[in-house]
Amino acid sequence: MDLVERAGELKPMLVDFALSPRFDRHLSAVIAREFPDGVVTDESVFAAVLDHFALQHRLPSGGTVVEAFVAAHPELADAERDMLLGWRDVVEGIFEVNGKDGDAVVLFNFVDELTYRTRSNLGRRAFTSLKKRVIIVGRLVRAGDDWMVSGNLATFPASARDQMLAVAVEQAMRHPEAVFRNPTKLAEARRILAEHHEAFVELFGADLIVVPGMQVAATAEKFHTHLAQQVDPDSEPPDLPALDFPDAILDSAGVAIHFSQGEGLSFYPDYDLLEELFANPALIARRRYRETLSGFLRDPDTSPEPLRRLAARDPGKTDTLFTKLLKRKGGFSWDTDGEALLRKHKPSYFDGSLLPRTVPMSEQLSNILRH
């Protein structure tokens, strides 16, 4: 049997499984979060929530409903198991209909700029009303060599293209991982970051500098002006929008501005306290110093690189500092244990899942952003 046809049999079984008493408590919590008033006013939104719950929601065990479904059905063929587990990787996007191909519709995703030959487990009748240039918002999953609609589709006329492009821009900015499904986009982002890293070092002499909090906005603006003038040296300085920083940064005596080649710009308030602490480990007895280092170490979204550099300044003092912070009776050696400690608290910096913060936009999305 064709996998998409088989998917048409398996998907209702999976939905029934997700709605079973086994997952009632978990689904109820999701519904309460998504519909805080306790009323489902849009069935298409509810369908999307249920689809996400069945395919992607992490249960307390760490697994998903679809994984539990596969485990509960050992009779499934290998191809069926692989297809179902592949549904955990969902493509969410704003799509334009490029045309039809047999029982499939060819969709171009404005978010990742990839084309998807898409089928439905309802057959070609599901796409009867779709005309070229119609805009679709929906979710797609793998089904063999093709893609398949998962959940309901929301359709918009071609005349709504600009409004939907604006939605695509918002989705790309909020979920850069959706853009980086396209390997060309990921390579482009990394190339841009490498160029920006070089420009930062050229301007400031290092890729990590420390400035008072009140100078952070001006320093960032100086860098962005430098980037713009590199593109067009003869142009007037650009009229940049005012940069808004939280009080924790503005009120800090010393903020580290770090340009990581893999991420982009990061701002670390109270970095001056860390510098004092690594120079004088006895300060760990003071709560503010202790909490600053502990927070920096345990924050999974903070690069490990600044800690590596601070630790390298005086290895002996670093060992003393972490022995006290971690309360290690047998002592702590940064040389032998430091990387393992960083890997424990900052796994995304070691497992290859870290993505650039710079999101390259197509010309049409860039035009929307500029306006």
C-alpha positions as CSV (number, residue, x, y, z in Angstrom):
1,M,0.0,0.0,0.0
2,D,1.1,3.6,-0.8
3,L,2.5,5.2,2.4
4,V,0.3,8.2,2.1
5,E,-2.8,5.9,1.9
6,R,-1.5,4.0,4.9
7,A,-1.0,7.3,6.7
8,G,-4.7,7.9,6.1
9,E,-5.4,4.9,8.2
10,L,-2.7,5.5,10.8
11,K,-3.3,9.2,11.5
12,P,-6.9,8.7,12.9
13,M,-5.6,5.9,15.1
14,L,-2.9,8.2,16.4
15,V,-5.3,11.0,17.1
16,D,-7.6,8.5,19.0
17,F,-4.5,7.3,20.9
18,A,-3.7,10.9,21.9
19,L,-7.2,11.5,23.1
20,S,-7.2,8.4,25.2
21,P,-7.4,8.5,29.0
22,R,-3.7,7.6,29.1
23,F,-2.8,11.2,28.1
24,D,-5.9,13.1,29.4
25,R,-4.0,14.9,32.1
26,H,-1.2,16.0,29.8
27,L,-3.6,17.1,27.0
28,S,-5.8,19.0,29.5
29,A,-2.8,21.0,30.7
30,V,-1.9,21.9,27.1
31,I,-5.5,22.9,26.3
32,A,-5.7,25.0,29.5
33,R,-2.5,26.8,28.4
34,E,-3.6,27.4,24.8
35,F,-7.2,28.3,25.7
36,P,-7.0,30.0,29.1
37,D,-10.7,31.1,28.9
38,G,-11.7,27.4,28.8
39,V,-13.5,27.9,25.4
40,V,-12.3,26.6,22.1
41,T,-13.5,29.3,19.6
42,D,-11.6,28.1,16.6
43,E,-11.6,24.5,15.5
44,S,-8.7,24.9,13.2
45,V,-6.5,26.3,16.1
46,F,-7.6,23.3,18.2
47,A,-6.7,20.9,15.4
48,A,-3.2,22.4,15.3
49,V,-2.8,22.2,19.0
50,L,-3.9,18.5,19.0
51,D,-1.6,17.8,16.1
52,H,1.3,19.3,17.9
53,F,0.4,17.4,21.0
54,A,0.4,14.1,19.2
55,L,3.6,14.6,17.2
56,Q,5.8,17.0,19.1
57,H,4.8,17.7,22.7
58,R,7.3,16.4,25.2
59,L,5.7,14.3,27.9
60,P,7.2,14.2,31.5
61,S,9.0,11.0,30.5
62,G,10.8,12.9,27.7
63,G,9.0,11.0,25.0
64,T,6.2,11.9,22.6
65,V,2.7,10.5,22.0
66,V,3.7,9.3,18.6
67,E,6.6,7.4,20.0
68,A,4.3,5.8,22.6
69,F,1.9,4.9,19.7
70,V,4.7,3.2,17.8
71,A,5.8,1.3,20.9
72,A,2.2,0.1,21.4
73,H,1.9,-1.3,17.9
74,P,4.8,-3.7,17.3
75,E,2.9,-5.1,14.3
76,L,3.8,-2.0,12.2
77,A,6.0,-2.5,9.2
78,D,9.5,-0.9,9.4
79,A,8.5,1.7,6.7
80,E,5.4,2.6,8.7
81,R,7.3,2.9,12.0
82,D,9.9,5.1,10.2
83,M,7.2,7.3,8.7
84,L,5.4,7.8,12.0
85,L,8.6,8.6,13.9
86,G,9.5,11.0,11.1
87,W,6.3,12.9,11.9
88,R,8.1,14.4,14.9
89,D,9.9,16.6,12.4
90,V,7.1,19.0,11.3
91,V,7.5,21.8,8.7
92,E,5.3,24.7,9.8
93,G,5.2,27.5,7.3
94,I,3.4,30.0,5.1
95,F,3.2,28.4,1.7
96,E,2.3,29.6,-1.8
97,V,0.7,27.2,-4.3
98,N,3.0,26.9,-7.3
99,G,0.8,24.4,-9.1
100,K,-0.3,20.8,-9.0
101,D,1.5,17.5,-9.9
102,G,-0.8,14.5,-10.2
103,D,-2.4,14.0,-6.8
104,A,0.0,16.4,-5.2
105,V,0.2,20.2,-4.8
106,V,3.5,21.9,-5.1
107,L,4.0,24.4,-2.3
108,F,6.7,27.1,-1.8
109,N,7.5,27.9,1.8
110,F,8.1,31.6,2.3
111,V,9.9,30.9,5.6
112,D,12.6,28.5,4.5
113,E,12.4,29.1,0.7
114,L,12.1,25.4,0.0
115,T,9.5,23.7,-2.3
116,Y,7.4,20.8,-1.0
117,R,5.6,18.3,-3.2
118,T,2.6,17.7,-0.9
119,R,-0.1,15.0,-0.8
120,S,-3.1,14.4,1.4
121,N,-4.3,11.2,3.0
122,L,-7.7,12.3,1.6
123,G,-6.4,12.1,-1.9
124,R,-6.4,14.7,-4.6
125,R,-10.0,15.9,-3.7
126,A,-8.4,17.7,-0.7
127,F,-6.7,20.1,-3.1
128,T,-9.6,20.7,-5.5
129,S,-10.2,24.3,-4.3
130,L,-6.5,25.3,-4.3
131,K,-5.6,27.6,-7.2
132,K,-2.1,28.8,-8.2
133,R,-0.8,31.6,-5.9
134,V,-3.2,30.9,-3.1
135,I,-1.5,31.2,0.3
136,I,-1.7,28.3,2.8
137,V,-0.8,28.2,6.5
138,G,-0.3,24.7,7.7
139,R,1.9,21.8,8.8
140,L,3.6,19.2,6.7
141,V,5.2,15.8,7.6
142,R,7.2,13.3,5.6
143,A,5.4,10.5,3.8
144,G,7.9,8.5,1.8
145,D,9.5,10.7,-0.8
146,D,6.7,13.3,-0.5
147,W,5.2,15.5,2.1
148,M,1.8,15.2,3.6
149,V,-0.6,17.7,5.2
150,S,-0.8,17.2,8.9
151,G,-3.9,18.8,10.5
152,N,-6.0,21.5,8.9
153,L,-4.9,24.0,6.3
154,A,-5.9,27.7,6.5
155,T,-6.1,29.2,3.0
156,F,-5.9,32.9,2.0
157,P,-6.4,34.5,-1.4
158,A,-3.4,35.7,-3.5
159,S,-4.5,39.2,-2.7
160,A,-3.4,38.6,0.9
161,R,0.2,37.9,-0.1
162,D,1.8,41.0,1.5
163,Q,0.0,40.4,4.8
164,M,1.0,36.7,4.8
165,L,4.6,37.7,3.9
166,A,4.6,39.8,7.1
167,V,3.5,36.7,9.0
168,A,6.3,34.8,7.5
169,V,8.8,37.4,8.6
170,E,7.5,37.2,12.1
171,Q,7.7,33.4,12.1
172,A,11.3,33.5,10.7
173,M,12.4,35.9,13.4
174,R,10.8,34.0,16.2
175,H,11.8,30.6,15.0
176,P,15.1,30.8,13.1
177,E,15.4,27.0,13.2
178,A,12.5,27.0,10.7
179,V,14.6,29.0,8.3
180,F,17.6,26.9,8.8
181,R,15.9,23.8,7.5
182,N,17.3,25.2,4.3
183,P,21.0,24.3,4.3
184,T,21.8,27.2,1.9
185,K,20.3,29.6,4.4
186,L,22.3,28.1,7.3
187,A,25.5,28.4,5.3
188,E,24.7,32.0,4.4
189,A,24.0,32.9,8.0
190,R,27.4,31.4,9.1
191,R,29.2,33.3,6.3
192,I,27.6,36.6,7.4
193,L,28.5,35.9,11.0
194,A,32.1,35.2,10.1
195,E,32.3,38.5,8.2
196,H,30.6,40.4,11.1
197,H,33.0,38.7,13.6
198,E,35.9,40.0,11.6
199,A,34.4,43.5,11.5
200,F,33.9,43.4,15.3
201,V,37.5,42.5,15.9
202,E,38.7,45.1,13.4
203,L,36.7,47.8,15.2
204,F,37.3,46.9,18.9
205,G,40.5,44.9,18.8
206,A,39.0,41.7,20.3
207,D,35.8,39.7,20.0
208,L,35.0,40.2,23.7
209,I,35.1,43.7,25.3
210,V,33.8,45.0,28.6
211,V,32.1,48.4,28.9
212,P,30.0,50.1,31.5
213,G,26.3,49.4,31.1
214,M,25.4,53.0,30.1
215,Q,27.8,52.7,27.1
216,V,26.4,49.4,25.8
217,A,23.8,51.0,23.4
218,A,26.4,53.5,22.0
219,T,28.9,50.7,21.5
220,A,26.4,48.4,19.7
221,E,25.3,51.4,17.5
222,K,28.9,52.1,16.7
223,F,29.3,48.5,15.5
224,H,26.2,48.5,13.4
225,T,27.2,51.8,11.8
226,H,30.6,50.2,11.1
227,L,28.9,47.2,9.4
228,A,26.8,49.5,7.2
229,Q,29.7,51.6,6.1
230,Q,31.7,48.5,5.2
231,V,28.9,47.7,2.7
232,D,28.9,51.3,1.3
233,P,31.9,53.4,2.5
234,D,30.7,56.5,0.7
235,S,27.2,56.5,2.3
236,E,26.0,58.6,5.2
237,P,25.8,56.9,8.5
238,P,22.5,55.0,8.6
239,D,19.6,56.2,10.7
240,L,19.5,53.2,13.0
241,P,16.5,52.5,15.3
242,A,17.2,53.1,19.0
243,L,18.4,50.0,20.8
244,D,16.5,49.0,23.9
245,F,18.4,47.2,26.6
246,P,17.0,45.9,29.9
247,D,17.9,47.7,33.2
248,A,20.1,44.7,34.2
249,I,22.5,45.6,31.4
250,L,22.2,49.4,31.7
251,D,22.7,49.4,35.5
252,S,25.7,47.0,35.4
253,A,29.2,48.4,36.1
254,G,30.7,46.1,33.5
255,V,29.0,44.4,30.6
256,A,30.8,41.9,28.4
257,I,29.9,42.3,24.7
258,H,30.9,39.1,23.0
259,F,30.7,38.4,19.3
260,S,30.6,34.6,19.0
261,Q,31.4,33.4,15.5
262,G,28.7,30.8,15.8
263,E,25.9,32.9,17.3
264,G,26.5,36.7,17.0
265,L,26.4,39.4,19.6
266,S,25.8,38.5,23.3
267,F,25.6,40.9,26.2
268,Y,26.6,39.7,29.7
269,P,25.9,42.0,32.6
270,D,28.0,41.9,35.8
271,Y,31.0,40.5,33.9
272,D,33.2,42.8,36.0
273,L,32.1,40.8,39.0
274,L,33.3,37.6,37.3
275,E,36.6,39.2,36.5
276,E,37.1,40.2,40.2
277,L,36.0,36.7,41.3
278,F,38.4,34.8,39.1
279,A,41.2,37.2,40.3
280,N,40.2,36.7,44.0
281,P,38.4,33.3,44.6
282,A,37.8,34.3,48.3
283,L,35.0,36.6,47.0
284,I,32.9,33.4,46.4
285,A,31.9,33.7,50.0
286,R,29.8,36.7,49.1
287,R,26.4,35.9,47.8
288,R,26.3,38.3,44.9
289,Y,29.5,37.0,43.4
290,R,28.5,33.4,44.0
291,E,25.1,33.8,42.4
292,T,26.6,35.6,39.4
293,L,29.1,32.8,38.7
294,S,26.5,30.1,39.3
295,G,24.0,31.7,37.0
296,F,26.5,32.2,34.3
297,L,27.7,28.6,34.5
298,R,24.2,27.1,34.6
299,D,22.5,29.2,32.0
300,P,22.2,26.9,29.0
301,D,22.0,29.9,26.6
302,T,25.2,31.5,27.7
303,S,28.3,30.7,25.7
304,P,31.0,28.7,27.5
305,E,33.7,30.7,25.8
306,P,33.9,33.6,28.3
307,L,34.3,31.2,31.2
308,R,37.1,29.4,29.3
309,R,38.9,32.7,28.9
310,L,38.4,33.7,32.5
311,A,39.6,30.3,33.7
312,A,42.7,30.5,31.6
313,R,44.0,33.6,33.3
314,D,45.1,31.8,36.3
315,P,44.5,28.0,36.4
316,G,45.4,27.7,40.0
317,K,42.9,30.3,41.2
318,T,40.3,28.8,38.8
319,D,40.7,25.4,40.5
320,T,40.3,27.0,43.9
321,L,37.2,29.0,42.8
322,F,35.3,26.0,41.4
323,T,36.3,23.8,44.3
324,K,34.5,26.3,46.6
325,L,31.6,26.9,44.2
326,L,30.9,23.2,43.7
327,K,31.9,22.2,47.3
328,R,34.2,19.5,46.0
329,K,36.0,17.9,49.0
330,G,38.4,16.2,46.7
331,G,39.1,19.4,44.8
332,F,38.4,20.5,41.3
333,S,40.8,20.7,38.3
334,W,39.6,22.9,35.4
335,D,42.1,21.3,33.1
336,T,40.6,17.8,33.5
337,D,37.0,18.6,34.6
338,G,36.2,22.0,33.1
339,E,35.0,21.0,29.7
340,A,32.8,18.2,31.2
341,L,31.2,20.8,33.5
342,L,30.5,23.2,30.6
343,R,29.1,20.3,28.5
344,K,26.7,19.4,31.3
345,H,25.2,22.8,31.7
346,K,25.5,24.1,28.1
347,P,24.7,21.1,25.9
348,S,23.7,23.0,22.8
349,Y,27.2,24.4,22.5
350,F,28.6,20.8,22.1
351,D,25.9,18.7,20.4
352,G,25.7,20.6,17.1
353,S,22.2,22.1,17.7
354,L,23.4,25.7,18.2
355,L,22.1,27.9,15.4
356,P,23.1,31.5,14.3
357,R,21.0,34.3,15.6
358,T,21.4,36.1,12.3
359,V,18.5,35.1,9.9
360,P,19.1,35.7,6.2
361,M,15.9,36.9,4.6
362,S,14.9,36.6,0.9
363,E,14.5,39.9,-1.0
364,Q,10.7,39.8,-0.7
365,L,10.8,39.2,3.1
366,S,13.5,41.9,3.5
367,N,11.3,44.4,1.7
368,I,8.5,43.6,4.1
369,L,10.9,44.1,7.0
370,R,12.1,47.5,5.7
371,H,8.5,48.7,5.5
